[in-house]
């Protein structure tokens, strides 16, 4: 008797499942009392999700290093601005 073979998952599918998990984590964290540590954690999860989207769904994982640096810098600047405005209030 042969066992069925596992279906190979594409990287985009794995990223999609990771995004679902990270979104669930963010949703669960939103039910807690607000605080600076919680805000920093949610911001960190958001940056991880943004990196997954840029790498896999925008297709920048296999492009030149310059484009990956540009997008990483963009995420760092936007994340920094959001962190500054939320965590200094």
N, C-alpha and C positions, 0 to 999 in steps of 0.2 A: 504494500500500500504506500503510495507516494503522498507526502505531505505537500500542501499547496505552498508555492513560493511566495515570499513577501513581495509586495508591490514596491518597486523603488520609488522613493519620493524625490521630486525635483527640489532644488534649493528654494525656489519661490514658495512651494508648498510648506516646507519646513519654516520659512520666515513667516508665512501666514499664520501657522499654528503658534509660533512664538509671539506674534503680534496679538493674537487672541488671548494668550496667557497674560501678557503684559497689560493688556486693556482690562482684563479681569482684576489683576492686582491693583491697578489704578482705581478702578471702581470700588473695590473693597476698602482701599485707603481713604477714599473720599467720605466714608461713613464715620470716620474717626474725628476726634476733636482737632480743630485746626491748630497748627503750630509751625514754627520755622523749620524744625527737623522734618516734619511731615511734608512740608512744601518742598524742601530740598530733595527729599526722596522721590516725590512725584515728578519733580523736574528732571531728576536723573533718569527715571523710567521713560519720560517723554523723549529725552535725548537718545536713549537706546532705541526706542521705537522709530525715531526719525532716521537714525543711522541704518536700521534695517530697511526702511522704505527707500532711502537713497541708494543703498548698495544693491538690493535685489530687484526692487520694482522699477527703479529708474535706470537700472542696468549699469551703474558706475563701478561695480566690483571688478570688472575686467577692462576698464579704460585706463588712460594714461594717469600717472601719479598726480599730475597737475590738477586734473578735474576732481580727483578725490580730495586733494588738499583744499581746493576752493570750497567744496561742499562741507568739509569738516570745519573749515574756518567760519563759514556761514552759520553752521549749527552752533559753534562755540560762541559767536557774537550774539546771535539771537537768544541762546540759552543764558548767556551772561546778562543781557539786558533784562530778560524776564526775571532772573534771579535777583538782580539789583533792585528792580522795582517792587518785587514781592517780598523780599527778605529785609528790606530797609524800611518798610512801612510800619 
